[in-house]
């Protein structure tokens, strides 16, 4: 019989894995995190300086209770590390009446008592003269929305986990894992690791495993871009908010300029399929900027935008765009998280707690029925 070296191993230390490692370690568990790249790397889904956070959840109102917990846990992380990780810049969400974003927000606000204000395009222009919206658009102002400093969050969670005794192995390629009644055997290129439990948070590299379990996740290539301008000071906070705007040719989001690289902007919709994350095209293709430039011209007509940077990441898309967070249907000592569909990072703090609950107890008090694998059967 093999005796586990660890209580749990976390496979993948990106956004969700770093949070799971920290949650397990601060409970006093003997835990090891294994990462094929470095900490806070730029090869997966959780990078690019910042990620949006909001309780204004047009995707589905059932996410809001999790967001309440996520905000609390992000605040706790800030207190634990002594750093500002969540920037409350405010958030403007806009679209045509009846659009997905507006209809979704109306449903969300009808079910949850959240601070918000509904304004028309003219009022949005008065408050934020940099932004031009079509006359018939409506908008919601979310005063508690903002963004997370994603790499810093990951770095702090891993560092705090290590301060609680966690082992961290970076640049370790995992060749296979095996689960049985004796525990978990993880085979890496440098040897074997043993544990009682395994948490798989491998992002786009978990897509093939999820597909085998009946959850067909597909991976998309996404491009983030940064722009500066002679008037870039007008696009800095606190006067300028984060934003999400749904146009008839796509949905776009961005953030106030808080570095010398300028304003970050990306398209939430679209994206090319990725067959193998290891073969991802990380260059900038001629078509990558076309709709972004159109959006910039129409929405920020006075900004003489000059691109300073680009970065390629990946979305792991589930069929219904909801997360996949559950116990492995065959192996009770394996917990899986994936398919975050481009809107998951804001939940990382609470997902760490959920994954630790599932790993240790097989259940969680957090509402995750929406994320069960069985929904695809």
C-alpha positions as CSV (number, residue, x, y, z in Angstrom):
1,X,0.0,0.0,0.0
2,X,1.3,3.5,-0.9
3,X,1.1,6.0,1.9
4,X,0.3,9.5,0.6
5,X,3.0,12.1,1.0
6,X,0.4,14.9,0.8
7,X,-3.2,15.3,1.9
8,X,-3.8,16.9,-1.5
9,X,-2.1,17.9,-4.7
10,X,-3.3,20.8,-6.7
11,X,-2.6,20.4,-10.4
12,X,-2.3,23.8,-12.1
13,X,-1.6,27.0,-10.1
14,X,-3.3,29.6,-12.3
15,X,-6.2,31.6,-11.1
16,X,-8.2,28.8,-9.5
17,X,-5.4,26.5,-8.5
18,X,-3.5,29.2,-6.6
19,X,-6.7,30.0,-4.6
20,X,-7.3,26.3,-3.9
21,X,-3.7,25.8,-2.8
22,X,-4.1,28.7,-0.3
23,X,-7.4,27.6,1.0
24,X,-6.1,24.0,1.6
25,X,-2.9,25.2,3.2
26,X,-4.5,27.6,5.6
27,X,-6.6,24.8,6.9
28,X,-3.5,23.0,8.0
29,X,-3.4,20.4,5.3
30,X,-0.1,19.0,3.9
31,X,-0.5,20.2,0.3
32,X,1.6,20.5,-2.9
33,X,0.9,22.7,-5.9
34,X,2.3,21.6,-9.3
35,X,2.6,24.0,-12.2
36,X,4.0,23.3,-15.6
37,X,5.0,27.0,-16.1
38,X,6.0,29.6,-13.5
39,X,3.8,31.4,-11.0
40,X,1.6,34.1,-12.5
41,X,2.7,33.0,-16.0
42,X,1.3,34.4,-19.3
43,X,0.6,31.1,-21.0
44,X,-3.0,30.3,-19.9
45,X,-6.1,32.3,-19.0
46,X,-5.2,34.3,-15.8
47,X,-2.9,37.1,-16.9
48,X,-2.9,40.5,-18.5
49,X,-2.6,42.8,-15.6
50,X,-6.2,43.0,-14.6
51,X,-9.5,41.1,-14.6
52,X,-13.0,42.6,-14.1
53,X,-15.0,42.0,-10.9
54,X,-18.7,42.9,-10.5
55,X,-21.9,41.8,-8.8
56,X,-23.8,43.2,-11.8
57,X,-24.1,39.7,-13.2
58,X,-26.0,39.6,-16.5
59,X,-24.8,36.0,-17.2
60,X,-27.2,34.6,-14.5
61,X,-28.5,35.9,-11.2
62,X,-27.6,32.7,-9.4
63,X,-23.9,33.8,-9.5
64,X,-24.5,36.7,-7.1
65,X,-24.4,34.8,-3.8
66,X,-21.0,33.4,-4.9
67,X,-19.9,37.0,-5.7
68,X,-20.9,38.2,-2.3
69,X,-18.5,35.5,-0.8
70,X,-15.8,36.3,-3.4
71,X,-15.7,40.0,-2.5
72,X,-15.4,39.1,1.2
73,X,-12.6,36.7,0.5
74,X,-10.7,39.1,-1.8
75,X,-10.9,41.6,1.1
76,X,-9.5,39.0,3.4
77,X,-6.7,38.2,1.0
78,X,-5.8,41.9,0.9
79,X,-5.7,42.1,4.7
80,X,-3.6,38.9,4.8
81,X,-0.9,40.2,2.4
82,X,-1.2,43.9,3.1
83,X,-1.6,44.9,-0.5
84,X,-4.3,46.5,-2.6
85,X,-5.5,43.8,-5.1
86,X,-9.1,44.9,-5.8
87,X,-9.5,48.3,-7.4
88,X,-13.0,49.7,-7.0
89,X,-13.0,51.8,-10.2
90,X,-16.8,51.6,-10.8
91,X,-18.2,50.0,-13.9
92,X,-20.4,51.1,-16.8
93,X,-22.3,48.4,-18.6
94,X,-24.2,49.3,-21.7
95,X,-26.2,48.0,-24.7
96,X,-29.3,48.4,-26.7
97,X,-32.7,47.8,-24.9
98,X,-33.3,44.1,-24.9
99,X,-29.7,43.2,-25.6
100,X,-28.2,40.3,-23.7
101,X,-26.3,42.5,-21.3
102,X,-29.3,44.8,-20.5
103,X,-31.9,42.0,-20.2
104,X,-29.5,40.0,-18.0
105,X,-28.9,43.0,-15.7
106,X,-32.6,43.7,-15.4
107,X,-33.1,40.1,-14.3
108,X,-30.2,40.3,-11.9
109,X,-31.3,43.5,-10.3
110,X,-34.9,42.3,-10.0
111,X,-33.7,39.3,-7.9
112,X,-30.9,40.9,-5.9
113,X,-30.6,44.1,-3.9
114,X,-27.5,45.5,-5.4
115,X,-26.4,49.2,-5.8
116,X,-26.9,50.4,-9.3
117,X,-28.2,53.2,-11.4
118,X,-29.8,53.1,-14.8
119,X,-29.0,56.0,-17.2
120,X,-29.5,56.8,-20.9
121,X,-26.7,57.4,-23.4
122,X,-26.9,61.2,-23.0
123,X,-26.4,61.0,-19.3
124,X,-23.5,58.5,-19.8
125,X,-21.9,61.1,-22.1
126,X,-22.4,63.8,-19.5
127,X,-20.7,61.8,-16.8
128,X,-18.1,60.2,-19.0
129,X,-17.4,62.6,-21.9
130,X,-14.8,60.3,-23.3
131,X,-17.4,57.7,-24.1
132,X,-19.9,57.9,-27.0
133,X,-22.8,55.5,-27.0
134,X,-25.5,55.1,-29.6
135,X,-28.5,57.4,-28.7
136,X,-30.9,54.5,-28.1
137,X,-28.5,52.6,-25.7
138,X,-29.1,52.4,-22.0
139,X,-26.5,51.8,-19.4
140,X,-26.1,50.7,-15.8
141,X,-23.6,52.2,-13.4
142,X,-22.2,49.6,-10.9
143,X,-20.5,51.6,-8.2
144,X,-18.9,48.5,-6.6
145,X,-17.5,47.0,-9.8
146,X,-13.8,47.3,-10.7
147,X,-10.9,45.0,-11.4
148,X,-8.5,42.6,-9.8
149,X,-4.7,42.8,-10.2
150,X,-4.6,39.2,-11.4
151,X,-0.9,38.4,-11.4
152,X,-0.5,40.0,-7.9
153,X,-3.5,38.0,-6.6
154,X,-2.0,34.7,-7.8
155,X,1.5,35.6,-6.4
156,X,0.1,36.5,-3.0
157,X,-2.1,33.4,-2.8
158,X,0.9,31.1,-3.6
159,X,3.2,33.0,-1.2
160,X,0.6,32.8,1.6
161,X,0.1,29.1,0.9
162,X,3.8,28.5,1.2
163,X,3.9,30.5,4.5
164,X,1.3,27.9,5.7
165,X,3.6,25.1,4.7
166,X,2.6,24.3,1.2
167,X,5.1,22.9,-1.3
168,X,5.2,24.4,-4.8
169,X,6.8,22.7,-7.8
170,X,7.1,24.9,-10.9
171,X,8.2,24.0,-14.4
172,X,7.0,20.4,-13.7
173,X,5.3,18.7,-16.7
174,X,2.7,16.2,-15.5
175,X,2.7,13.0,-17.6
176,X,-0.3,11.2,-16.0
177,X,-2.2,10.7,-12.8
178,X,-3.8,7.6,-11.4
179,X,-6.5,7.4,-8.7
180,X,-7.5,4.3,-6.7
181,X,-8.4,3.4,-3.2
182,X,-4.9,4.0,-2.0
183,X,-4.9,7.6,-3.1
184,X,-3.4,9.5,-6.0
185,X,-0.2,8.9,-7.9
186,X,0.9,11.9,-10.0
187,X,3.6,11.1,-12.5
188,X,5.8,14.0,-13.6
189,X,8.9,14.2,-15.8
190,X,10.9,14.3,-12.6
191,X,9.3,11.4,-10.7
192,X,6.1,10.5,-8.8
193,X,4.1,12.3,-6.2
194,X,1.5,10.7,-3.9
195,X,-1.5,12.2,-2.2
196,X,-4.8,11.3,-0.7
197,X,-6.6,13.8,-3.0
198,X,-6.2,15.6,-6.3
199,X,-7.6,19.0,-7.4
200,X,-7.4,19.5,-11.1
201,X,-7.3,23.2,-12.1
202,X,-5.4,22.9,-15.4
203,X,-7.4,25.5,-17.4
204,X,-7.4,24.8,-21.1
205,X,-5.1,21.8,-20.6
206,X,-8.0,20.1,-18.8
207,X,-10.4,20.3,-21.8
208,X,-9.7,16.8,-23.1
209,X,-10.3,15.3,-19.7
210,X,-13.6,17.1,-19.3
211,X,-14.7,16.0,-22.7
212,X,-14.1,12.4,-21.7
213,X,-16.4,13.0,-18.8
214,X,-19.2,14.2,-21.0
215,X,-18.5,17.9,-20.6
216,X,-17.3,19.0,-24.0
217,X,-15.2,22.1,-23.3
218,X,-13.7,23.9,-26.3
219,X,-10.9,26.4,-26.1
220,X,-10.8,29.8,-27.8
221,X,-7.9,32.1,-28.6
222,X,-8.4,35.6,-27.2
223,X,-6.4,38.8,-27.7
224,X,-6.0,41.6,-25.2
225,X,-4.7,44.9,-26.4
226,X,-3.4,48.1,-24.8
227,X,-3.6,51.6,-26.2
228,X,-2.2,55.0,-25.2
229,X,-3.0,58.4,-26.7
230,X,-1.9,62.1,-26.2
231,X,-5.0,62.5,-24.0
232,X,-4.5,59.2,-22.0
233,X,-4.8,61.1,-18.7
234,X,-8.5,61.5,-19.5
235,X,-8.9,57.7,-19.5
236,X,-7.4,57.1,-16.0
237,X,-9.3,56.5,-12.8
238,X,-11.1,57.5,-10.7
239,X,-13.0,59.7,-13.2
240,X,-12.9,57.0,-15.9
241,X,-14.6,53.6,-15.1
242,X,-14.1,50.0,-16.3
243,X,-16.7,49.2,-18.9
244,X,-18.6,46.5,-20.8
245,X,-20.4,47.5,-24.0
246,X,-22.4,45.2,-26.2
247,X,-22.5,46.4,-29.8
248,X,-24.3,44.7,-32.7
249,X,-20.9,43.3,-33.9
250,X,-19.6,42.1,-30.5
251,X,-19.2,42.7,-26.8
252,X,-16.2,44.6,-25.6
253,X,-14.7,45.4,-22.2
254,X,-11.9,47.6,-20.9
255,X,-10.3,49.3,-17.9
256,X,-9.0,52.7,-16.9
257,X,-5.4,53.3,-17.9
258,X,-3.4,52.5,-14.7
259,X,0.0,51.8,-16.3
260,X,2.2,53.5,-18.9
261,X,0.9,51.0,-21.4
262,X,-2.5,52.8,-21.4
263,X,-6.0,51.5,-21.6
264,X,-6.5,47.7,-21.8
265,X,-9.4,46.6,-24.1
266,X,-10.6,43.2,-25.4
267,X,-13.5,41.6,-27.1
268,X,-15.5,39.1,-25.0
269,X,-17.2,37.6,-28.0
270,X,-15.5,35.9,-30.9
271,X,-12.2,34.0,-30.8
272,X,-10.6,31.3,-32.9
273,X,-10.7,27.6,-31.8
274,X,-7.6,26.1,-30.2
275,X,-7.0,22.4,-30.8
276,X,-3.9,22.2,-28.6
277,X,-3.0,24.9,-26.0
278,X,0.7,24.1,-26.4
279,X,0.4,25.1,-30.1
280,X,-1.5,28.4,-29.4
281,X,-0.6,31.2,-31.9
282,X,0.7,33.9,-29.6
283,X,1.4,36.4,-32.3
284,X,-0.8,39.3,-33.4
285,X,-2.7,38.4,-36.6
286,X,-4.1,41.1,-39.0
287,X,-7.7,40.3,-38.1
288,X,-7.1,40.4,-34.4
289,X,-7.5,44.2,-34.1
290,X,-10.2,44.9,-36.7
291,X,-13.3,44.9,-34.5
292,X,-11.4,46.4,-31.6
293,X,-10.4,49.4,-33.8
294,X,-14.0,49.8,-34.9
295,X,-15.1,49.8,-31.3
296,X,-12.5,52.3,-30.3
297,X,-13.4,54.6,-33.2
298,X,-17.1,54.6,-32.4
299,X,-16.9,54.5,-28.6
300,X,-13.9,56.8,-28.0
301,X,-14.0,59.0,-31.1
302,X,-11.6,61.6,-29.6
303,X,-9.0,59.1,-28.6
304,X,-6.0,59.0,-31.0
305,X,-5.2,55.5,-30.0
306,X,-1.8,54.0,-30.5
307,X,-1.3,50.3,-29.6
308,X,1.5,49.7,-27.0
309,X,1.1,46.0,-26.2
310,X,-0.9,42.9,-27.0
311,X,-1.2,39.5,-25.2
312,X,-2.9,36.3,-26.2
313,X,-4.8,34.2,-23.7
314,X,-7.4,31.4,-23.8
315,X,-11.1,30.9,-22.8
316,X,-12.2,27.4,-21.9
317,X,-15.8,27.4,-23.0
318,X,-18.5,25.0,-21.6
319,X,-21.5,24.3,-23.8
320,X,-23.8,26.5,-21.6
321,X,-21.1,29.0,-20.6
322,X,-21.5,28.1,-17.0
323,X,-18.6,26.7,-14.9
324,X,-17.8,23.1,-14.3
325,X,-16.9,22.5,-10.6
326,X,-17.5,19.0,-9.2
327,X,-16.2,15.8,-7.9
328,X,-14.9,13.4,-10.6
329,X,-17.8,11.0,-11.4
330,X,-15.6,7.9,-11.0
331,X,-12.9,8.9,-8.6
332,X,-14.2,10.4,-5.3
333,X,-10.7,11.7,-4.4
334,X,-10.5,13.8,-7.5
335,X,-12.0,17.3,-7.7
336,X,-12.3,19.2,-11.0
337,X,-12.8,22.8,-12.0
338,X,-12.8,24.1,-15.5
339,X,-14.9,25.6,-18.3
340,X,-14.9,29.1,-16.8
341,X,-15.9,30.5,-20.2
342,X,-14.2,33.8,-20.0
343,X,-16.0,35.1,-16.9
344,X,-14.4,33.1,-14.1
345,X,-11.5,34.9,-12.5
346,X,-13.5,37.2,-10.3
347,X,-14.7,34.0,-8.5
348,X,-11.2,32.6,-7.8
349,X,-11.2,33.5,-4.1
350,X,-14.4,31.7,-3.4
351,X,-13.6,28.9,-5.9
352,X,-10.5,28.2,-3.8
353,X,-12.7,27.6,-0.8
354,X,-15.2,25.6,-2.7
355,X,-12.5,23.3,-4.2
356,X,-11.0,22.8,-0.7
357,X,-14.5,21.9,0.6
358,X,-15.1,19.4,-2.1
359,X,-11.7,17.9,-1.8
360,X,-11.9,17.4,1.9
361,X,-15.6,16.9,2.6
362,X,-17.1,16.0,-0.7
363,X,-19.6,18.9,-0.5
364,X,-19.7,22.6,0.1
365,X,-22.2,25.1,1.6
366,X,-21.7,27.4,-1.4
367,X,-24.4,27.1,-4.1
368,X,-22.8,25.2,-7.0
369,X,-25.7,23.1,-8.4
370,X,-25.4,25.2,-11.6
371,X,-21.9,23.8,-12.2
372,X,-22.4,20.1,-11.8
373,X,-21.0,17.8,-14.5
374,X,-24.3,15.7,-14.5
375,X,-26.1,18.6,-16.3
376,X,-24.5,17.5,-19.6
377,X,-25.8,13.9,-19.4
